Amino acid sequence: MHEIVTACADFWGRFFDISTGKNIPAFPDGKAYVAAGRKTVPASFPYITYPILRPRVRQNAIGIASVWDRRDDQTFINLVTDALGQIAVAIPEEGSFLKVGATGSLWILRGDPFQSIMTDPSDDAITRGVINFVIRGYIL
């Protein structure tokens, strides 16, 4: 399982904020984040949250990752749309393989709908880009 956690962290942690040139911090969401010894996702924006999924060999698991940003000006949506564009390149129509350890891989495919953008009903300055994806396991 540690190898899957590492593969997911490497994949989701490679996207960047083009305005700063720095990677957008990425965190496993929910119980996976608590299991990693952290209690909450940091309060600072932007960040990415993602699930850690371990499908059985030749089985699919469905996941939702999110790109979060909070900006007080009208340009805040740019980071989210830029990150969604980077993710679309990383997960092309035919999918992409993530190497897991020495003998395994995960095939990450686009879900349907692949991407969408939402605002937070409690705070208009928060934008969330949602990525729907499917993971298929191979020799893990």
C-alpha positions in Angstrom: 0.0 0.0 0.0 2.9 2.4 0.7 3.9 2.2 -3.0 0.4 3.2 -4.0 0.4 6.1 -1.6 3.8 7.2 -3.0 2.6 6.9 -6.7 -0.5 8.9 -5.9 1.4 11.6 -4.1 3.9 11.9 -7.0 1.1 12.1 -9.6 -1.1 14.7 -7.8 1.8 16.7 -6.5 3.3 17.5 -9.9 0.9 20.2 -11.0 1.9 23.8 -10.5 0.6 27.3 -10.1 1.8 29.1 -13.3 1.7 32.5 -11.6 4.4 31.4 -9.0 6.0 28.5 -10.8 5.6 26.4 -7.6 3.9 23.1 -7.3 0.4 23.2 -5.8 0.5 21.2 -2.5 -1.5 17.9 -2.8 -3.0 16.0 0.1 -4.8 12.7 0.4 -8.4 13.5 1.4 -10.5 12.1 4.2 -9.3 9.2 6.3 -6.2 8.7 4.2 -4.9 12.1 5.3 -5.5 11.3 8.9 -3.8 7.9 8.5 -0.8 9.7 7.2 -0.5 11.4 10.6 -2.1 14.7 9.7 -5.4 15.8 11.1 -6.6 18.4 8.5 -5.7 19.8 5.2 -3.9 23.1 5.6 -6.0 26.3 5.6 -3.9 28.0 3.0 -4.9 27.9 -0.7 -4.3 26.7 -3.3 -4.1 22.9 -2.8 -5.2 19.6 -4.4 -7.0 16.8 -2.6 -7.2 13.3 -3.9 -8.2 9.8 -2.8 -5.9 6.9 -2.4 -7.5 4.0 -4.3 -6.2 0.4 -4.5 -8.3 -1.5 -7.0 -7.9 -5.3 -7.3 -6.0 -6.5 -10.3 -8.0 -5.8 -13.5 -10.7 -4.1 -11.5 -11.7 -0.5 -11.5 -12.1 2.1 -8.7 -13.7 5.5 -9.2 -12.2 8.6 -7.7 -12.7 12.3 -7.4 -9.8 14.7 -6.9 -10.2 18.5 -6.4 -8.2 21.6 -7.0 -9.0 24.3 -4.5 -8.3 28.0 -4.6 -9.4 31.1 -2.7 -8.8 34.5 -4.1 -10.6 37.8 -3.4 -10.2 39.1 -6.9 -11.8 37.9 -10.1 -8.7 36.2 -11.4 -8.9 33.4 -8.9 -10.5 31.0 -11.3 -7.3 31.1 -13.5 -5.3 28.9 -11.2 -8.1 26.3 -11.1 -8.6 26.2 -14.9 -4.8 26.2 -15.5 -4.4 23.2 -13.1 -7.4 21.4 -14.8 -5.6 21.9 -18.1 -2.4 20.4 -16.8 -4.3 17.5 -15.4 -6.1 17.0 -18.7 -2.7 16.6 -20.4 -1.5 14.2 -17.7 -4.7 12.1 -18.1 -5.2 12.0 -21.9 -8.3 10.3 -23.5 -6.4 7.0 -23.6 -5.4 7.3 -20.0 -2.0 7.2 -18.4 0.0 4.6 -16.4 1.4 5.3 -12.9 4.3 3.0 -11.9 3.7 1.4 -8.5 6.8 -0.2 -7.1 8.9 -2.7 -9.2 6.0 -4.8 -10.6 2.8 -2.8 -10.6 1.0 -0.1 -12.3 -2.2 1.8 -12.1 -4.0 2.9 -15.2 -5.7 6.3 -14.6 -8.5 7.1 -17.0 -10.9 10.0 -17.4 -14.3 9.7 -15.7 -17.5 11.2 -17.1 -17.8 14.1 -16.7 -14.0 14.4 -16.6 -13.8 18.0 -15.1 -16.2 20.6 -13.7 -15.9 23.8 -11.7 -17.9 24.7 -8.6 -18.0 27.5 -6.1 -18.4 27.1 -2.4 -21.9 28.1 -1.3 -20.5 29.4 2.0 -17.7 31.5 0.4 -17.9 33.0 -3.1 -14.1 33.4 -3.2 -13.5 29.7 -3.0 -13.4 27.8 -6.3 -13.1 24.0 -6.7 -12.1 22.2 -9.8 -13.4 18.6 -9.7 -11.7 15.8 -11.6 -13.6 12.5 -12.0 -11.3 9.6 -12.8 -11.1 5.8 -12.9 -8.1 3.7 -11.7 -7.5 0.2 -13.0 -5.0 -2.0 -11.2 -2.4 -4.2 -12.8 0.0 -6.7 -11.1 0.4 -4.9 -7.8 
